C-alpha cells in the first residue's frame, strides 16, 4: 500500500513541476513576443541619456525609459588647472559626458 502512495505522490509532484514549467514557458513566449514588437520612438533627434531602467528590468508600455537630449544646444562651462589643460582630450565623448553629469549635479 505504501508503494502505491509513493507512486501517486511522485506522479503528483511530476505533474505540478510540468505545470510550473509550462507556465514559465508561456511567460517567456509572451515576453519574447512583446520584445519583438517593441518600438522605441523619440519626438526629437538627440542622444539617449539617463536610462531609467537596468538590464533585465521589465518596463510597461508608455513608461519613460530614457531621456533624450539635443546635444547641439548644450553649453558646457568647465574650469581646469592650467597644468592639466594640455592633457585633456576635449573630443572624447566620455569626458564630455562626465562634464554634463557634473553640471547637472550642481
Protein Blocks (a to p, Z undefined) as FASTA:
>chain_A
ZZmmmmmmmmmmmmmmmmmmmmmmmmmmmmmmmmmmpccddfbdcddehiabdehiacde
hiafbdcddfklcccdddddfklmmmpcfkbmklmmmmmmmmmmZZ
